[in-house]
Amino acid sequence: MLTILGFAMIATFLVLIMTKKMSPIAALVLIPALFCVAAGKGAHLGDYVIDGVTGLAPTAAMLMFAIVYFGVMIDVGLFDPVVRGILRFCKADPMRVVVGTAALAAIVSLDGDGSTTFMITVSAMYPLYKRLGMSLVVMTGVAAMANGVMNTVPWGGPTARAATALKLDAADIFVPMIPALLVGLLGVLGLAYVLGLRERRRLGALRIADEESVETKETVLVGAGAGAGGGRLGKRPVGGGTGEADGGDDDGDLLKGLDPDRPTLRPRLYWFNALLTGTLITAMILELLPIPVLFLLGAALALSVNYPRLPDQKARIAAHADNVLNVSGMVFAAAVFTGVLQGTGMVDSMAGRLVDTVPEGLGPHMALVTGVLSLPLTYFMSNDGFYFGVLPVLAEAGAAHGVTPLEMARASLVGQPLHMSSPLVPAVYVLVGMARVEFGDHTRFVVKWAALTCLLILAAGILFGTI
């Protein structure tokens, strides 16, 4: 019964948000509450929610202060050189813009934190997508998939969880998987190329009227900040959005965030901010302090040094308050969903039923089975639930048929490109929130491509003999 209710709850949630019948926050709260009552455990709903909120509170705190920190870094101009470099590469070509999005997301993903990756990627690419009239779901989809592939680095989370659950060395899991993961990353870049060509055909020929101004005055960004008529782009007017997951009336405010003449710039403090950000990312990788604490300290230091006057600090915090509220609100709403799934036992029941349905004849191929199961299981449950709850059961079944724990651990990483767009991953709300994209639009677009990327990694792993 719990298995049926669990799958029904997830299906109901996905249908409602993808058809835009409910907002994600409302669906994340009301749907699990109703199913909790249907499971006969309504009296424990409060306990489940508190447990869920308690578990996700550090994540919410991390996201709140990370948004403030990187918002300040954007304000002061830390990422402006990145934007200039992307502009030089992209040259107003939609194909190059999409490929550049994938490459940027993959590079930034080396810090091991999805929220950081999405904040930097969207901040750099959003003005260009809006200015060229490109589809924003292409940006969110490509960024999510690239980050999903790179999320498998040992300090990113899944590999460490798999190593801990099966008592293995993380390097032994990750290093042999590098060729397969590179194939997956090449697949994402290839998909970005195809999607970029599709955008190029849809939009027609585009060019920057005065390419020299890209080097000197950043025409696209100046125009974005100046309003209509501020920038000069050739062949056709751009910047009106695509009609699909469009930005809304306040997009100009976000576009102004990268105006090279904005008063929030602090060019004299550029190297301080670069050093502070590098130190912060290094401290995260080395786990010197919990990530929420690092971002709390980093945000406080960045505000104090760049904006010593109290009114300026208040203005910067207020400028990013919408993003903070939207993302943290979504995380706490997701806590209701995860709390009910875990508390009622739906997750354990669903996982157990899926494992039981594996035919006996597939025993010698449990690594392949694990790779395939990692797609739906990591999408419908947290990484903790999958790696600590399901993977040990699968590994035990595989061991009975001679499949090594290392093979099982490597196969368990296959589903990460899809997992990064799961409604249970807080970072995805940073991505869609900053990009002004509806979560349902992002889901409809990305699921099929992310699943294909996962299967490509699985096939490559089998081909290279690591799975």
Disulfide bonds with the S-S distance in Angstrom:
none
